[in-house]
């Protein structure tokens, strides 16, 4: 893959980060295509999503998808990120 975007969300606790990770990580294998791959990792209270794509259009679509998934997971679980890189 030629392009990559990495997003890190920092939560108040690792319990909250774990909740969001569990909500979105199932999608990592289900929504990937030939042009994008995503990984979801957690280290304590930090959730990192890495999106790799073959082209910029696929990268933009991947970014939109994953940020939307995280947003829905946060709203459903009542968790807000403290910071996003």
ABEGO torsion letter per residue (X at the ends): XABBBBBBBBBABAAAAAAAAAAAAAAAAAABBAABBBBBBBBEABBBBBBBBABAAAAAAAAAAAAAAAAAAAAAAGBBBABBX
